[in-house]
């Protein structure tokens, strides 16, 4: 049963307050309630799924590009590029898994769990780090950060750590390579954007070809017609429609003026071609809008990765200095990625 402070002697109250302040500083463990991390855990899990979906989307897009019959590259080149991109996607997924496992270790320690109960999570993280140390994704920084060496050291010393402080020092050795991995993923994100955008643009290229064909059909009917109010009006409608294309500027349609008298059939045909042009431009602009939404997803993906890097560093400091950690920034960033993904999915 809880006893209110006002029911205790003043000297005992002071003693209790002193213990409450000093105990966390001297006990060597963090006493942050688990519930403080529930929202963070949930957001991190959702963010991991969302980032994996982005990588998998890039993998699917690469396969679609390689198998597209309209792809002008020779078959051997397409297959080689697909193999390279497929391997890169698998390495990205491994990198995301490694980050997630490191986060799991940090959260468990920040919650005040006994290092013995965290050891299996640490070994799981170290094994992922060992795998990623032999992958191509880390080639650029292997000399600066020896991933495999750090992972092997953590695995070797995990059983020898005799107290919490030694264990924490061992865990934070993994921080540097994880932050480097996140930096690589941020730099690498534009490649995913390029692959997916290229694949999304394929049907828009077909629209561009159809727009070119409609222009020639329009000129074929309008060339050599006499100047007339109705003809001038429909030419303006055609150019106004073509001016609404977002992803590129189309040249104006300028029929040659002649002496042929326009008939009802000519006018009807020109109006039909204007309507077809408007429909085709609507299709192309919708694709452009989706490509823009895809780019916004990648922007949010990079922001989330950067926030992940900062959040992991904050968790390390939480464990080291026994102080609370703010997780709201990460949660908000994860929501930003979710909103951008939903916008792309719904074609808003």
N, C-alpha and C positions, 0 to 999 in steps of 0.2 A: 504494500500500500504506500502511495506517495504521501510524504509528510510536508506540509507547507513550511517555507522558511520562517514565517512569522511565529510558528509554534516552537521554535528551537531557541536555545540560549544564543546570545549574540556572538560569543566566542566560538561556538560550534558552527554557526553560520559562516563566520570568517574562514574557519578551517575547511569547510566544504567548498566554498568558493575558491580557496587557494588550490585545493586538490583539483578542482574542475579546470583551472587554468594551467596548472603545472603538469598534470598527468599526461596530456597528449604530447607535451614537449619532451617528456622523459621516458615514455613507455616504448618508443621506437616503433610504433605502429600507427597507422592512420585510422581514425575512428569516424570516417564519413559514412553515414547510413547508406545502405544499398539503394534505397528508394531514390536518392539523389541522382543515381545513374540510370534509372529505368528508362527515362525519356531519351537519354543519350544512347543507351544500348539499342533501343528500338530504332532511333534515327540512323545509327551507324549501320545496322542490319539492312534497313531499307535503302540507304545510300549505296551499300555494297551491291545489292541486287540491281539498282539503277545503273551503276557504273559498269557492272558486268553486262547488262543489256546493251549499253552503248558499244562496248567492245564486240559483242556478238553481232550487233547490227552491222558493224564494219566488216566483220567476217562474212556475213551473208551477202553484203553488197559486193565484196570482192569476188565472191563466187559467181554472182549474177553478171558482173562485168566480164569475167573471164569466159563465161558460157554464152554471152550475147552474140548472136550471129552477125550483128551489125558492127561488132568490134573489128577495126581494120588491122589490128596487130596479128602477126602470124601465130598459129596455134601453139607452137613451141614456146614463144615468148609469153603468151597469155598463161600457159600452164606454169612456167617458171615463176612468173610474178604472183600467181595465185598461191603457189607453194610458199613463197617468201612471206606473203601477207598472212597466210594461215598460221605460219609459225610465229609471226609477230603477235598475232591475236592471242595465241595460246600463252605466250610469254607475258602479255599484258594481264591475262586472267591470273596467272601465277603471281604476278606482282601485287595485284589487288588482294589475293588470298594471303600473301605474306603480310601486307599492311594490316589486314583484319586480325590476323593472329597476334601481331604485336600489340594492337589495340586491346585485344582480349586480356593479354598478360598485364598491361598497365592498369586496366580497369579493375581487375581482380586485386591487384596490389593496392590501388587507391581506395578500394573498399575495406582494406585492412585484413585481407585474407592471409593466412599463414603461408610463408614461402613454400613450405612442403606441399601445400595443396595447389600451388601455382606451377610447380615444377613440370608437370605434364604439358601444360599450355606453353611453357617456355621451350620445351623440347620440340613441340609441334612447330612453333615459330622458327626455331633454329634450323629444323629440317627444311622448311620452305626457303629460308635464307640460303641454305646450302645449295638447293636446287637452282635458285635464281642466280647464284654466283657462277654457275656454269652455263648460263644462258646468254644469248647475244644481246639482250636488252641492256645489260650492264657493261658491255664492252668499252663504251666511251669513258667510263670512270673507274675501271677495274684497278688501275694503278693508284688512284687516290683513295679508293675505298675497297679493301680486299674482302669482299663479301664472304667468300667461302672460308677464309681464315678466321674472320670474326665469328661465323656460325660454328666452326669447329671448336673455337676457344670456349664459346658459351656452353656447348654440349659437354666438353671435357671438364669444365669447372663447376657445372651445375651441382654435381654431387658433393663437391668439396666446399661449397659455400657454407660456413659454419654459423653465420648469423644473418639477420635481416639486412643489415647495411651492406654486407658483402654481396648478398643476393641482389639487392637493388642496383649496386654498381655493375654487377654482371648483366642485369637486364638492360640498363641504359647503354651498354655497349652496342646494342642492336639499334639504338636510336639514329645514329649517323647513317648507316646504310639504308634504313627505311626512309629517312628524309631524302636521301639521294634518289632512291627508287621513285618516290613521289615526284621529284623534280623531273626525272626522265619521262614519267607518264604525262606530266603537264606539257613538256616540249613535244611529246609524241602525239598529243591529242589532235593537232592540225592534220596529221596524216589520216586519221579516222574520218575527220570532217571531209577531207578531199575525196576519199574513196566513196563515202556514202553520197556526197553531193553529186559526184560523177554519175553514180548509178541512178540517182533520182532524176538527173537531167536528161537521161536517154529519151524518154517520151517527149520531152520538150524539144529536143533536136528534131524529132519527127514533126512536131507542130511548126517549127521554123521552116522545114522543107515544104510543108503544105501551104504556109503563108506565102512562100516564094511562088509556088504554083498558082495560087489565087491571084497574085499580083499580075502574073503573065496572062492569065485568062481575062482579067479585067482589062488590061491593055489591048489584048487581042480584039475585044469587043469595042472599046472606046476609041481606039486609034482611028483617025481620019473622019471622025464624026464632026458635024458642024457645031459651033458654039451655040448652046441652048441653055436656058435657065435650069431645066430639069437635069440635064447632063452635068452642068457645073455643080449643082447641088449634090448629086450622087458622088461625084469625084471628091468633093469636100468631105462627105461622110466617110468615104474610104480612107482618106488621109487622116481624118480625126480618129478613126478606129485604130489605124496602124500606129498612131502616136501614143496610144495607151499601153503598148507593149513595154513591160518593165525592164526585162533583162538586157535589151539592146535597142538601139535606135534604128528604125527602118527608114529607108529613103522614101521620099514622097513619090506618089504615083502621078506622072505627068504625061497624059496621052497626047499624041500628035493631033493637032487640029487639022481637019480636012473639010471636004465639001459634001460628004455623005450625010443624008438626012437621017436623023435617029428615028427608029420605029419603036412601037410598043414592045416588041420582042427584045430589042437592044436594052431598053430601060429596065425591063423586068429582069433580064439576065444580070445587069450591073447591080441592081438592088439585091439580088440573090447572092452575088459574090461578096457584097458588103456584109450581109448577114453571116455568111460563112466565115468571113474574116473576123468578125466580132466574136463568134463562137470559138474559133481557134485561138484567138488572143486570150479569151477567158480561161481556156485550158492551160495555156502557157503561163499565164500570170499566177494561176493557182499552184502550179508546180514551183514557180519562183518563190512564192510565199512559203511553201513547205521547205524549200532549200534554206530559206532565211531562218525558219523555225529550227531546222536541223543545226544551223550554225549557232543559234542561241543556246541550244542544248549543250553544244561543245563548250561554249563560253562558261555556262554554269558548271559544267563538268570540271573545267580547269579551276574555277573559283572554289569548288568543293574540295578538290584535291589540295589546293593551297591551304584551305581552312583545316583540312585533316592534318596537314603537316604541323600547323600551329597548335591544334588541339592535342596532338600526341606529345608535343613539347611541353604543353601546359600540364598534361598528366604526369610526365616525368618529374616536373617541378613539384607537383602536388605530393607525389610519393617521397621525394627527397626532403622537402621542407615542411611536410605535414600541414598543408594549407588547402582550403577549398578551391575547387576548380570551376570556372564558368563554362558551361556547355551550350549556352543559348546560341552563340554565334554559329556553332557547327549545325545545330538543329535548324536554324533559319536558312543556312546555306543548303542543307539537304532539301528543305522545302522548296527552295528556288529551283533546284534541279528537277524536282518532281513536277512543279508547275510548267517548266519549259518542256518537259517530256510529254505531259498531257496535252499541251498546246500543239505539239507536233503530231501526236497520235490522233487528235480530233480535227486536225487541219484547220485550226482557227487562224 
